[in-house]
Amino acid sequence: MSAHASNEPREVAIVGGGIGGLTLALSLHAAGLKPRVFERAPQLIEAGAGIQLSPNAMRVMRALGLEHALIPFAFAPEALEMCDGVSGRHVFSIRAQQRRWGAPYLHLHRADLVAVLEQTLEARVPGALTTDAGVTAIEDDGEQVTLSFADGTHVADLAVGADGIHSTVRRGLFGSAGAQFTGQLAWRATVPTEKLGANLPPPTACVWTGSGRHAVTYRVRGGQVANFVGVVEREDWQGESWTEAGTREDVLADFDGWRPEITAIIEAADRHYRWALHDRPPLPQWHRGRIGLLGDACHPVLPFLAQGAAMAIEDGWVLAAMLAQNLPVDAALAAYASARRERVQRVYEGARHNAELFHLAQTPRRAGTRAILKLGGRLLPGVARSRLDWLYGDDVTAHFPLRA
Ligand SMILES: Cc1cc2nc3c(=O)[nH]c(=O)nc-3n(C[C@H](O)[C@H](O)[C@H](O)COP(=O)(O)OP(=O)(O)OC[C@H]3O[C@@H](n4cnc5c(N)ncnc54)[C@H](O)[C@@H]3O)c2cc1C
């Protein structure tokens, strides 16, 4: 793999072609820089699972000209709501308002999102993505960065590790990040909605709460597919993988006695994937010299605010904006990290708070918390919505325009 010519725009090597890495590549191209993405997998195939793209992430998709390409694959929920997983009782409901947050709240199948990102990158920067290219080591000599692969090397002006929670780039820079198993397992399944009949979950993003467990349901693929995530406190499996499956019986046992909207999906699904949730606080440093980190590689967040990918998407935009400013590389990477750190920390803490809220045992504290949530959602929906403004209403594309 070759080095760049000196009269070309600055080349940024991106390790990892996930949601964060592909968004960074498209943002760099929009900023007049040259992205090269190296992805370990032979093909970009995302797991059979849905993803919620909140309005803050959709602002970036819109600025990259992708909103209309995504909408045909998406489902726009009518509301964000919380119900009791056993009785079905409503706790609260907040209308998902595009007008308030400036962009739609969309649910997508991960494969559809990645396909749109990949195809757009290929159309705009042909050949920018190389698959089957796992980076084994990375070295910064102060002038340029050398990536090593099983079959050769590639030299670039700078590099970004967008290679997820088990990041090779992060390990090379800062060693292994401390991961604490939370004692929680996330089950995931998707089912065509036509198989669910009367037990179809509502057309919302619905959090179903219970003692020591919760579930989230929503629809993807224009409403043709229902998505289920079920989080349960159990310690018997600690792997983190999009492809490891467990058994239907196991998931049914975990949600025994729950609403038919939940058990019907579990019964009808062909595969029940499992992912053990680990807590990793954001790294204190997100770059060294000419090598930066983005998304889960430097700040994986628990999925209880549905913001991990949204933060990776925002990172991609902000990093491109900083690199476009013609600062020295080290200064641009430092500016990116300092622009992002506070918001990411707030999201990390918000996700941990929700973990506790969703799983409160059947105690007076739970009843009290729910009563407050219910009252807040019913009587003061504007207040409930405004509590999400800092998250969904933020627009990194306005704060950090791509050109200086
Ligand atoms: C159960 C669950 C539900 C979630 N739901 C949501 C949600 O609704 N909304 C949301 O915003 N977030 C959600 N998230 C979080 C979200 O999935 C992640 O935060 C997001 O995928 C991170 O993106 P990334 O690009 O940083 O990393 P990844 O998606 O992990 O991508 C990393 C890429 O790097 C590649 N790679 C790894 N090592 C190498 C190497 N050495 N060389 C080359 N390539 C390499 C990998 O193959 C992969 O393609 C959820 C997470 C979980 C576990």
The ligand as an SDF file (V2000), in Angstrom:
LIG
                    3D

 53 58  0  0  0  0  0  0  0  0999 V2000
  -27.1710   -3.8270   22.5330 C   0  0  0  0  0  0  0  0  0  0  0  0
  -26.6920   -2.4820   22.0000 C   0  0  0  0  0  0  0  0  0  0  0  0
  -27.6010   -1.5690   21.4830 C   0  0  0  0  0  0  0  0  0  0  0  0
  -27.1620   -0.3120   21.0150 C   0  0  0  0  0  0  0  0  0  0  0  0
  -28.0840    0.5750   20.5090 N   0  0  0  0  0  0  0  0  0  0  0  0
  -27.6740    1.7960   20.0840 C   0  0  0  0  0  0  0  0  0  0  0  0
  -28.6030    2.7470   19.5660 C   0  0  0  0  0  0  0  0  0  0  0  0
  -29.8070    2.4630   19.4570 O   0  0  0  0  0  0  0  0  0  0  0  0
  -28.1480    3.9790   19.1670 N   0  0  0  0  0  0  0  0  0  0  0  0
  -26.8250    4.3190   19.2600 C   0  0  0  0  0  0  0  0  0  0  0  0
  -26.4650    5.4590   18.9000 O   0  0  0  0  0  0  0  0  0  0  0  0
  -25.9090    3.4210   19.7260 N   0  0  0  0  0  0  0  0  0  0  0  0
  -26.2910    2.1780   20.1410 C   0  0  0  0  0  0  0  0  0  0  0  0
  -25.3680    1.2650   20.5880 N   0  0  0  0  0  0  0  0  0  0  0  0
  -23.9350    1.6240   20.5960 C   0  0  0  0  0  0  0  0  0  0  0  0
  -23.3120    1.4930   19.1990 C   0  0  0  0  0  0  0  0  0  0  0  0
  -23.5640    0.2180   18.6560 O   0  0  0  0  0  0  0  0  0  0  0  0
  -21.7980    1.7370   19.2400 C   0  0  0  0  0  0  0  0  0  0  0  0
  -21.5190    2.8250   20.0760 O   0  0  0  0  0  0  0  0  0  0  0  0
  -21.2810    2.0330   17.8260 C   0  0  0  0  0  0  0  0  0  0  0  0
  -21.4260    0.8920   17.0110 O   0  0  0  0  0  0  0  0  0  0  0  0
  -19.8100    2.4630   17.8800 C   0  0  0  0  0  0  0  0  0  0  0  0
  -19.3700    2.7130   16.5740 O   0  0  0  0  0  0  0  0  0  0  0  0
  -17.8180    2.6810   16.2260 P   0  0  0  0  0  0  0  0  0  0  0  0
  -17.7400    3.0110   14.7750 O   0  0  0  0  0  0  0  0  0  0  0  0
  -17.0460    3.4920   17.2140 O   0  0  0  0  0  0  0  0  0  0  0  0
  -17.3470    1.1660   16.4890 O   0  0  0  0  0  0  0  0  0  0  0  0
  -17.8300   -0.1850   15.8190 P   0  0  0  0  0  0  0  0  0  0  0  0
  -19.2370   -0.1000   15.3780 O   0  0  0  0  0  0  0  0  0  0  0  0
  -17.4620   -1.2710   16.7850 O   0  0  0  0  0  0  0  0  0  0  0  0
  -16.9320   -0.3120   14.5060 O   0  0  0  0  0  0  0  0  0  0  0  0
  -15.5530   -0.6480   14.5870 C   0  0  0  0  0  0  0  0  0  0  0  0
  -15.1130   -1.2130   13.2440 C   0  0  0  0  0  0  0  0  0  0  0  0
  -13.6950   -1.3950   13.2800 O   0  0  0  0  0  0  0  0  0  0  0  0
  -13.3660   -2.6510   12.7060 C   0  0  0  0  0  0  0  0  0  0  0  0
  -12.0630   -3.0660   13.2850 N   0  0  0  0  0  0  0  0  0  0  0  0
  -11.8170   -3.4910   14.5540 C   0  0  0  0  0  0  0  0  0  0  0  0
  -10.5130   -3.7200   14.7210 N   0  0  0  0  0  0  0  0  0  0  0  0
   -9.8970   -3.4320   13.5320 C   0  0  0  0  0  0  0  0  0  0  0  0
   -8.5440   -3.4620   13.0870 C   0  0  0  0  0  0  0  0  0  0  0  0
   -7.5450   -3.8450   13.9000 N   0  0  0  0  0  0  0  0  0  0  0  0
   -8.2670   -3.0900   11.8030 N   0  0  0  0  0  0  0  0  0  0  0  0
   -9.2740   -2.6870   10.9660 C   0  0  0  0  0  0  0  0  0  0  0  0
  -10.5830   -2.6610   11.3410 N   0  0  0  0  0  0  0  0  0  0  0  0
  -10.8860   -3.0130   12.6180 C   0  0  0  0  0  0  0  0  0  0  0  0
  -14.5370   -3.5500   13.1110 C   0  0  0  0  0  0  0  0  0  0  0  0
  -14.6080   -4.6930   12.2610 O   0  0  0  0  0  0  0  0  0  0  0  0
  -15.7160   -2.5910   12.9420 C   0  0  0  0  0  0  0  0  0  0  0  0
  -16.2040   -2.5940   11.6200 O   0  0  0  0  0  0  0  0  0  0  0  0
  -25.7850    0.0110   21.0650 C   0  0  0  0  0  0  0  0  0  0  0  0
  -24.8580   -0.9070   21.5740 C   0  0  0  0  0  0  0  0  0  0  0  0
  -25.2980   -2.1520   22.0350 C   0  0  0  0  0  0  0  0  0  0  0  0
  -24.2860   -3.1230   22.5780 C   0  0  0  0  0  0  0  0  0  0  0  0
  1  2  1  0
  2  3  1  0
  2 52  2  0
  3  4  2  0
  4  5  1  0
  4 50  1  0
  5  6  2  0
  6  7  1  0
  6 13  1  0
  7  8  2  0
  7  9  1  0
  9 10  1  0
 10 11  2  0
 10 12  1  0
 12 13  2  0
 13 14  1  0
 14 15  1  0
 14 50  1  0
 15 16  1  0
 16 17  1  0
 16 18  1  0
 18 19  1  0
 18 20  1  0
 20 21  1  0
 20 22  1  0
 22 23  1  0
 23 24  1  0
 24 25  2  0
 24 26  1  0
 24 27  1  0
 27 28  1  0
 28 29  2  0
 28 30  1  0
 28 31  1  0
 31 32  1  0
 32 33  1  0
 33 34  1  0
 33 48  1  0
 34 35  1  0
 35 36  1  0
 35 46  1  0
 36 37  1  0
 36 45  1  0
 37 38  2  0
 38 39  1  0
 39 40  1  0
 39 45  2  0
 40 41  1  0
 40 42  2  0
 42 43  1  0
 43 44  2  0
 44 45  1  0
 46 47  1  0
 46 48  1  0
 48 49  1  0
 50 51  2  0
 51 52  1  0
 52 53  1  0
M  END
$$$$
